[in-house]
């Protein structure tokens, strides 16, 4: 095996993605290839996140009625792993895809633990970027609500409170206007107190007692 210097390897990888057709992009990233090879390809593409070709590939694979939306395909943990990598390339596109995915199954009742965990990871990456912070935070909120409805102690609730530590440990019976605007059109103004009520025991002492404590 011959190891190429980093800059040369990246140029070769970029050229390969450009040479592949759109159908080959679908096959490599969302097809029936080995899960290991698919995730390796996605991670390689993430290293090219400042190139035009990486943006084009993500936009194509995450398109409406695209590879991940094929009715004959079951979205699995490897698909979610690819999305995590995509979030480093085009966070807004991935946020839109996850939002539409959650619209189909708000409670995530048919989604396994491994998939949920990776969706939380992708949302965390989306929230890391200043231009998509609100999108990522909203996704974490929706995922946290889904965890609460199923009685799951998952990462989404914890990650959401890490973004908004001033809310942790509260016993809310009302919602601040800013939080109302934040959740409007998403899960409703009752989502935040619901999460706080369900998570209070786990989160007490992790951060401040909150701004609106009874």
Order of alpha helices (4+ residues) and beta strands (2+ residues): alpha-alpha-alpha-alpha-alpha-alpha-alpha-alpha-alpha-alpha-alpha
